[in-house]
Every structure is written in C-alpha cells, then in structure tokens.
Amino acid sequence: MIRTILFAAALAASTAASAHSFWLQPEDHTLDEGDDVRVDFKVGHAAEVNDWGLYWERIASLRLIGPDGVEDQQRAVRVTGPGEPGGAVVSMREAGTYILAFEGNPSFSELAADRFNSYLENEGLTAIVAHREATGAMGEDGTELYARRAKALFQVGDRATGNATQRVGQILEIVPLANPFALGENDALSLQVFWRGEPLEGAQLSASMLGSGEEGTSFTTGADGIVTVPAPGDAAMLYSVVWGVPAPNDARADYFTIFASLTVAVE
C-alpha cells in the first residue's frame, strides 16, 4: 500500500521517539451500523506493550462523540479484575464517524535529577527544561503530576462525518485536519496539536504503526501547532504527544504533564 511506503520514507527521514505512550486500542476501527466494539487501554512503546490497569479512581471521563452529539460511556467500562485486563465495550448504532475520548485523573511521579532531565530531553518537554535552567534547578530531583488523554476514531458504515476534525476540549489534544476515513491512498494526514485550547508550537509528536515493533517517528509542531504525518492504512496508527509546564499553584509537585494520543486505522 502507498501509505505504508510513505510511512517507511518518513522513518528514514526523521528521528525515532521512544516515549512510553498511552492509547486506546479497539479491536476494529471500521464497523457496521449496530456493531459493538471492545476497546483496550494500553501503555508502553514498540518493544513492550502492556495493559493499563483500568480502575475507577483513574477515570475522569469516557465520552463518545458522534455525528448527533455526545454520550457518556462510563457505563461501558469493565475495570481490571484479578488476572484479566480492563477495557470498554462501546456501541455505535448510526452511520458516521465517531471519537471515543478518555480523560484520566492525575498521578504523582518523582525522579532523581539525572533521570528527570533525561526524561525531559527524550520527551521534548522544553518548557520544563527552560524553567529548570532559569531557576537553577537542573541538579534537583523532579516532581510532577501527570495525566493521560486519549482518543480513538471509528467509522461506522460509509457516511464520513465532519465531527472527526472537531476538538473535544482536552487540555492537550491531537486533532486531524481532515477526516482520515475520507482520505485518498496518496494523501498524507495533517494533525494540529492544542494545549489549553491554543495551537502548541515546539511539541514532539510521535507517529508509529501499532504492532510493527518499530519505534515511532518524531515530528515537531510549527507555530500553528500543525504537523504532516503518515496517514493510517490497514494497520492502526498511533499518534502521541507529551507536554508539561510549571505548576506554581500546586504544592504536590513542581510540574504538570499531559500525555495525549490518537489512534486510527483505515481499511
């Protein structure tokens, strides 16, 4: 497929990203009207993918945004039980494009200075690096609150709808500028990254083919927050980004970081 060739070319031209991403992994992205689909919650990277422990205290929201509105999906959640992964079983009854959007509650992390600085460099968290350099804190341990945001796109039937390109209001969000299910085989995909509702410049976005075992390819957003990336094909694509800022009003940690992702496959 031409999109696979384009992706291979991008791998050769860009640097690899080794972020520990978080994403929603449906068993299928293209469905018939009335189908149910299981969605797993995953964390890791190309060499090591794990089920994410899905517990109620970790869930802030799970919403399905369809052509006719928004539906709460917390009733669809099956939390992680003894010896089995959690997930959600989502129903999409009408034709159109859908977004499943997850928001997680924050967790606390503390790392020794050298490990924290290495993590900041690998993830492209330049705002935190600049703050630590300006305050003389590069030799200090790093504390942060981090949270996860994730979206997965679905196509039900043949009716591709415009809501695929709409923002859903996540604090860090990856938004396709065209409906991926309506792209031609020769088309690339442009994504726009938003932080607190504004385009985010200088973020390091990774594009990777799920199941390939290969690390992602890194792209840096421009002043408009836009990057052009390999479009999804038969294999699901994972697009992920991380951003963090100082947290001067929170006594629990020095910084606040969000991990965001978008998954989609076009068959």
Residue pairs with C-beta under 8 A, 6 or more apart in sequence:
1 185
1 233
1 234
2 185
2 186
3 185
3 230
3 231
3 232
3 233
4 233
4 235
6 188
6 230
6 231
7 207
7 209
7 217
7 230
7 233
10 207
10 217
10 229
10 230
11 214
11 217
14 217
14 218
14 219
15 217
15 218
16 215
16 216
16 217
16 218
17 122
17 204
17 206
17 208
17 215
17 216
17 217
17 218
18 45
18 122
18 215
18 216
19 45
19 122
19 123
19 206
19 216
19 240
19 242
19 259
20 43
20 44
20 45
21 43
21 44
21 45
21 206
21 208
21 216
21 238
21 240
21 259
21 261
22 41
22 42
22 43
22 52
22 104
22 148
22 150
22 240
22 259
22 261
23 41
23 42
23 43
23 150
23 152
23 210
23 238
23 240
23 261
23 263
24 39
24 40
24 41
24 42
24 100
24 102
24 150
24 151
24 152
24 261
24 263
25 39
25 40
25 41
25 42
25 152
25 210
25 236
25 263
26 37
26 38
26 39
26 40
26 100
26 152
26 154
26 263
27 37
27 38
27 39
27 40
28 37
28 265
29 152
29 153
29 154
29 155
29 236
29 263
29 264
29 265
29 266
29 267
30 154
30 155
30 156
30 181
30 265
30 266
30 267
31 37
31 92
31 154
31 155
31 156
31 157
32 156
32 157
33 92
33 93
33 94
33 95
33 156
33 157
34 91
34 93
35 91
35 92
35 156
36 89
36 90
36 91
37 89
37 90
37 92
37 154
38 87
38 88
38 89
38 90
39 87
39 88
39 89
39 90
39 100
39 152
40 51
40 85
40 87
41 51
41 52
41 54
41 85
41 86
41 87
41 102
41 150
42 49
42 50
42 51
42 52
43 49
43 50
43 51
43 52
44 50
45 215
45 216
46 208
46 212
46 213
46 214
46 215
46 216
47 213
47 215
51 80
51 85
51 86
52 86
53 80
53 86
54 77
54 78
54 79
54 80
54 85
54 86
54 87
55 79
55 80
55 86
56 77
56 79
57 105
58 104
58 105
58 107
59 74
59 77
59 102
59 103
59 104
59 105
60 103
60 104
60 105
60 147
61 72
61 74
61 101
61 102
61 103
62 72
62 73
62 74
62 76
62 77
62 88
62 100
62 101
62 102
62 103
63 70
63 71
63 72
63 73
63 100
63 101
63 168
64 70
64 71
64 73
64 90
64 92
64 98
64 99
64 100
64 101
65 98
65 99
65 100
65 101
65 163
65 166
65 168
66 92
66 94
66 96
66 97
66 98
66 99
66 161
66 163
67 94
67 96
67 97
67 98
67 159
67 161
67 163
68 94
68 96
73 88
73 90
73 100
76 88
76 89
76 90
76 91
77 86
77 87
77 88
78 86
78 87
78 88
78 89
79 86
80 86
88 100
90 100
92 98
92 154
92 156
94 156
95 156
95 157
95 158
95 159
96 156
96 157
96 159
96 160
96 161
96 163
97 153
97 154
97 155
97 156
97 159
97 160
97 161
97 162
97 163
97 164
97 179
97 181
98 153
98 154
98 155
98 156
98 163
99 151
99 152
99 153
99 154
99 163
99 164
99 166
99 168
100 151
100 152
100 154
101 149
101 150
101 151
101 168
101 170
102 148
102 149
102 150
102 151
103 147
103 148
103 149
103 170
104 147
104 148
104 149
105 147
106 145
106 146
106 147
106 256
107 145
107 146
107 147
108 143
108 144
108 145
108 252
108 253
109 143
109 144
109 145
109 146
109 253
110 141
110 142
110 143
110 144
110 253
111 119
111 141
111 142
112 141
113 138
113 139
113 140
113 141
113 142
116 141
116 142
117 129
117 132
117 138
117 142
119 125
119 142
120 128
120 129
120 132
120 142
120 244
121 129
123 204
123 242
123 244
124 202
124 203
124 204
124 218
124 220
124 242
125 242
125 243
125 244
125 257
126 202
127 243
127 244
127 245
127 246
128 142
128 244
128 245
128 246
128 255
128 257
131 137
131 245
131 246
131 255
132 138
132 140
132 142
137 254
142 254
142 255
143 252
143 253
143 254
143 255
144 244
144 247
144 253
144 254
144 255
144 256
144 257
145 247
145 250
145 252
145 253
145 255
145 256
145 257
146 244
146 256
146 257
146 258
146 259
147 257
147 258
147 259
148 258
148 259
148 260
149 170
149 171
149 172
149 173
149 258
149 259
149 260
149 261
150 260
150 261
150 262
150 263
151 168
151 170
151 173
151 174
151 261
151 262
151 263
152 262
152 263
152 264
153 164
153 176
153 180
153 181
153 262
153 263
153 264
155 181
155 266
160 179
160 181
160 182
161 179
162 179
164 176
164 179
164 180
164 181
165 175
165 176
165 177
165 178
165 179
166 175
167 173
167 175
167 194
167 197
169 197
170 194
170 260
171 195
171 196
171 258
172 193
172 194
172 195
172 200
172 241
172 242
172 243
172 258
172 259
172 260
173 193
173 194
173 260
174 191
174 192
174 193
174 205
174 239
174 240
174 241
174 260
174 261
174 262
175 191
175 192
175 193
175 194
176 189
176 190
176 191
176 262
176 264
177 189
177 190
177 191
177 192
177 226
178 187
178 189
178 190
180 189
180 231
180 232
180 264
180 266
181 266
183 189
183 231
183 266
187 231
188 228
188 229
188 230
188 231
189 228
189 229
189 230
189 231
189 232
190 226
190 227
190 228
190 229
191 205
191 226
191 227
191 228
191 229
191 239
191 262
192 199
192 224
192 225
192 226
193 199
193 200
193 203
193 205
193 221
193 225
193 226
193 227
193 241
193 260
194 200
194 225
195 203
195 243
198 225
199 221
199 223
199 224
199 225
199 226
200 221
200 225
200 243
201 221
201 222
201 223
201 224
201 225
202 220
202 221
203 220
203 221
203 225
203 241
203 242
203 243
204 218
204 219
204 220
204 241
204 242
205 218
205 219
205 220
205 221
205 227
205 229
205 239
205 240
205 241
206 216
206 217
206 218
206 219
206 238
206 239
206 240
206 241
207 216
207 217
207 219
207 229
207 230
207 237
207 238
207 239
208 214
208 215
208 216
208 217
208 237
208 238
208 240
209 235
209 236
209 237
209 238
210 235
210 236
210 237
210 238
210 263
211 235
211 236
212 235
216 238
216 240
217 229
217 230
219 227
219 228
219 229
220 227
221 227
229 237
229 239
230 237
231 237
231 266
232 264
232 265
232 266
233 265
233 266
234 265
234 266
234 267
235 265
236 263
236 264
236 265
237 263
237 264
237 265
238 261
238 262
238 263
239 261
239 262
239 263
240 259
240 260
240 261
240 262
241 259
241 260
241 261
242 257
242 258
242 259
242 260
243 257
243 258
243 260
244 255
244 256
244 257
244 258
245 255
245 256
246 254
246 255
246 256
247 253
247 254
247 255
247 256
250 256
